[in-house]
Structure formats: C-alpha cells, structure tokens
Amino acid sequence: MTLETGRTERTAIVLAGGYSTRFGEADKAVAHLAGTPMIRRVVDRIEPVVDDLVVNCREEQVPAIRDALEGNPEPDASFAVDPIPDRGPMAGITTGLRAAGGADAFVVACDMPFVDPDLAAHLFDRAADHEAAVPRLDDQWFQTTQAVYSVEPMLAACERALERDERRIVEPLLELDYVVVDEDEIREYAALETFENVNTRTELEAAIDRLGDE
C-alpha cells in the first residue's frame, strides 16, 4: 500500500550492525541456522507483512548480508549503513529510520529468528492511533527491538537522544505517545519465543535443535 505522499505504509528495519561479541569471531547475522542464514530467516518471516525492508548494518557487513539474502525468491531489501559503527541499537534504529520508506516501521534484531509476523502485523494495527506500539512482558521491560514506531516522531526523538549521548532505546520511546501491548495480548498473536535472541553459539545450537524438531 502506498500513501499519497509516495511513501509506503509499513517498513521493517532489521538491526544487524552489532559486533556479535558474545557469538565469537563470526557475524551472527549470517550464521547458518538449520541451513539458512539467521538474517534470512528473520527477513523471510516479516517480509509478507511489510511494504519496504531495510537492513541496518556496518559497511563491511554488506557483501556477506547481501549474499545471505540471495535466493529464490530474493527479498527486495535496501541497506542503511551506520555512519559510525557499533554505537548501539538506538543509533542503528536511527540510521534505519532515515532510510525507511514507510510511515511506520517495525524494528527487529537480526538475532530473533522466531519473530512472529502475526505479532508484527498486530503491532502495526495497534500503533495506528499512536506514535509507537511496544510489547512488554509481565516480568520484563519494554521489548524495544521488536516494536513498531512512527518513523518521523521516533527519528526526531532518537536524534535528540543521540545529541545527549544517550544510548538507551527507552529514552526516545518515552518522548512518544506509545501504547503498551501486554503479555496477555501478545499471547493472542504469538508465542513468547518470538522475543528470543540467539546471542551465543550455545543458543544457536539450541535453536537448530528446535527447528530440527519442527
């Protein structure tokens, strides 16, 4: 769907610019998970519910990620390269938002291979009358790297936070008119494994075992 301004309505921003220090020397974004690069699993799951897809990463990651996304069908993804590498997720979100074609953006980390597209679609719906829709589990803080943000307000808030040298994603969020999607509501659309990260080799092996059982 395209807005009258020429912008698409829904963007997905996949954050892949971290250095994966807990994963070892390899880049976890392109690590193979049951035969498929992890970032490709994330992209394949969310692409059906968005109109525009942006991968945020460092310059040196682009060739490997581009290779990871090759195949049939090949997703129509663009790259948003961090001008200053590894400043944290909020800086990556800022870079991704600058490249977003949509009015709203679903932000997800590249190490969340079980991300549920039904939850992403629901978050877009919940954000319709707000500037953000953010999941929150009962015993945890906001799930800010699997949330929907209105592009222009969130970008402005992120830029102000970065000017203050603030790196916590919650800082720009608190400037927005946001709605919380609580655990009971989340469970109507997705299993809680949607929020699971693969940060280490051990977690990668566990994820491979789980996918092998599906």
N, C-alpha and C positions, 0 to 999 in steps of 0.2 A: 504494500500500500504506500502511495506517495502523497505527501502533503502538498497543499497549493504552493508552498514556498519552494518546492522542488526537492525537499528533504524527505528521505524515507522515514517511516514512523518508528521502527524498532531496530536498534543496533545491539549487537553483542560485542563486548570487549573482553578478550581473553588475555589475562595478565601472565606474561612469561618471562619477564625481564630480570628476575632474581638470579643470584649466582648458585642456588641449589647447594649451599654449603653442607647441609646435613645429608645430602644424597651422595656425596663423593665427588670425584673429578668430572663425571659426566653431567650433561644437562638433562635434568629430569623431564623437561618439556618434550624431548624427543626420545626418551627412553621407551623401549617397546614393552607394552603391556598386553600379554597374550597375543603377540603378533602384530599389534597396531601401536604406532607411536601415541603416547599419552595425550598429547595436544590434539591429535586427530580424533581420538575418542571424544574429547570434550567438544570439539567443533561439530562432529557428526551428530552429537546429541542435541545441541542447541540450534544448529542452523535451520531446522524446519520451522522454528517459531520466531525467527527474526528476518528482517529485510536486508540487513547490512552487517558485515562481520569484520572486526578489526582485531589484529593481533598486536599487542604491545610487547616489545622486546628490545634487547640491545642490538646494535648494528651487526656485531659478529654472529648473532644467532640467526639472522635472516636466511642465509642459504640452507642451513640444516632444517629449519622450520618449514621453509618453502618445500623442500624435498619431502618432509613428513606429511605435508598436506596434498602431495601429488597422488593421483589415482583416479579411478572412475567410480562415482562422479567426483570431480575435483571441486572443493568449495571455493566460492568467489570471495576470497579474503584479501584485505589490504593490510599493510604493515604500518604501525605507528612506532617509530624508533625513539627511544629515550634520548634526549639531548645530553643528559648527564646520567651515566649508568648507575643502577643499583641505589637509588635514593629511597626505595621502599615502595609499598603498594600504592600509597596515595599519589606519589609522583607518577607511577605507571598509569593509574586511573586518569590523571590529568592529561598525560600525553594521549591516551586513548580517546578521551572525550574530545580533544581538539580535532581528532580525525573522524569522529562519528558523523555519519550521515543522517542519523535518526534524531527525533526529538527526545526520545527516551533510550536509555542504554542499560542493558543487563550486563553487569560486571561479574566475571567468574575467573577464578585462578586456573591455570593450566594443569594443576595437580589435583583436580577434582573430577576424576574420570567417571564418577557415578552421578554427576549432575543430572537432575531430572527436568526435562523440557516442560512437563506439565506444571511444575512449580514456577519455572521461569515465565511461562505464559500467564499464570495467575498473578505473579508479581507485577507484570506489565498492567494487568487489569486493575490491581489494587492501587497502582501509582497514578491512575488516570486523573484523579482529583487532588493529587498531592505532588510534591517535588521528589519524593523517594518512597519506596516500599522496601522495608528491611526485615528479614526474618530474625527472630530471636527465640532461642530455645529456653525452656523454663529455668535451667540452671546455668545459663551462659550469657555472655554479652552479645551484642549485635553480630550477625553474620554479614559483615560489610563487603566481603568478596564473593557473595552470591546474592546480589540485591539489584534492584532497578533504581536508577537515578534519572531525573530530568536533566538533560545534558547541560543546558545553559546555566541554570542555578548552581548545579553541582560543580561545574567547571569554575565558575566565579568564586565559589566558596573554597575550592581546592587551591586556587591560585592565591587567595588571601592567606590561607593556612601556610602554604609554602613560603610566602613572603615573611611569615613569622617564624620560619624554620621549624614548623610543627609538622610531624610526620604521621601522627595517628589519624586513621581514616575517620574515626568518630568525630573529630573536630569539625571538619566541613559538614558532616551529616547533621550535627546539632544546630547548624545555621539554617537548615531547610525545614520546610513543612513536610515532615515524614510520617508515615504510618507504619506501625509495628505489626508484623504478621507472626502471631504467636505459635507455639508448638502444636496446639490442637488444630489450628487452621492449616499449618504446614502438613500435618499427617493426613489431611483430606486430599492432598495432591501428590505427596511424595513420601517415600521412606526417608528416615533421617540420615541414611547413608549418603544422600545427595551432598551432604556437607563434609564428607570425609576427604582428608588430604592424603596424598602419597608423598611424604617428605623424606623417607629413608628407604634404603634397599629392603629392609625387613618389611616395611609397609607395602612396597612394590610386590614382593613375593606373596604376601597375604592377598593382595588384590588379584594377582594372577591366579592363585588358587581359587578364589571366589568366582572369577569369570570362567574358570575351567569347569565349575560345577553348574553353570547356568545352562 
